Amino acid sequence: MVPCSQDVGFKLQPEALEKAITDKTKWLILNSPSNPTGAVYSRDELAALGEVLLKHPNVLIMTDDIYEHIIFDGLGFHTIAQVVPGLKSRTLTINGVSKAYAMTGWRIGYAGGPRQLIEGMAMLQSQSTSNPCSISQAATVAALEGPQEFLAERSAEFQRRRDFALQAVRKIDGLTCESPEGAFYLYPNCEALIGKSTHEGRVIATDHDLTLYLLDEAKVAAVQGEAYGLSPHLRISIATSMAKLSEALSRIENAIGKLR
Ligand SMILES: Cc1ncc(COP(=O)(O)O)c(C=O)c1O
């Protein structure tokens, strides 16, 4: 794991990548827009990572582009095989219908990559899970070939939720938050709350303690940064209605306000 901390926008830096690559390195896994941080790599940032990767021909690249269509502030979406064509022959680009088309339950993902790798994946999958059901495949074709105008509208709606939730989180004493550029999560830093106690005298020693406290006290579920290897943070999903977001955020504010 290469830590990608808040002070570098939660993004992998070329120097850190260079330092992390050894003879044993097989894959670099990238995800942009990112779950959980909402970080989005620009064309230039991908090109800079690409320069490092071009020097290491044995490293394969897997890029998870599943939040491709949920992107804010007019930023364009870029993916490494497109930005650095010299890497295309060793890049596996993965995507799916779960996020863009709200089709999580249909269980369809797909990938584009070098023939040999795709053939290997097909062989492995045909012997383990067989294949995704034909009904889901037909639904996916309909999603991908149907009208696409609503994708921009949905993205704008997520941006409104992002703006609303960000403003609410930034008002909460003890949380600071970067503005996510895509996906549908906020990833506030909760360092200022570590060491505080609940009214029952339980110490909040980690971000996990904080999520358990919020579940208990506010009946709101958030995911601890620990689960993503970057603490102390909380992941808050904004994939819900404004009304629910508003209620949840005021409960979080209330519960955090009770910590001493
Ligand atoms: C970054 C990322 N990739 C892939 C997925 C997988 O989605 P699914 O299993 O629904 O295709 C998710 C879902 O949360 C995700 O956040």
The ligand as a Gaussian input file, in Angstrom:
#p B3LYP/6-31G(d) Opt

LIG

0 1
 C      -14.169000       1.829000      -6.499000
 C      -15.192000       0.772000      -6.673000
 N      -14.989000      -0.190000      -7.577000
 C      -15.876000      -1.172000      -7.771000
 C      -17.030000      -1.240000      -7.027000
 C      -17.883000      -2.430000      -7.281000
 O      -19.153000      -2.281000      -7.600000
 P      -19.987000      -3.581000      -8.013000
 O      -19.444000      -4.744000      -7.259000
 O      -21.372000      -3.237000      -7.642000
 O      -19.783000      -3.711000      -9.491000
 C      -17.299000      -0.271000      -6.059000
 C      -18.520000      -0.333000      -5.226000
 O      -18.623000       0.221000      -4.163000
 C      -16.353000       0.772000      -5.882000
 O      -16.555000       1.740000      -4.975000

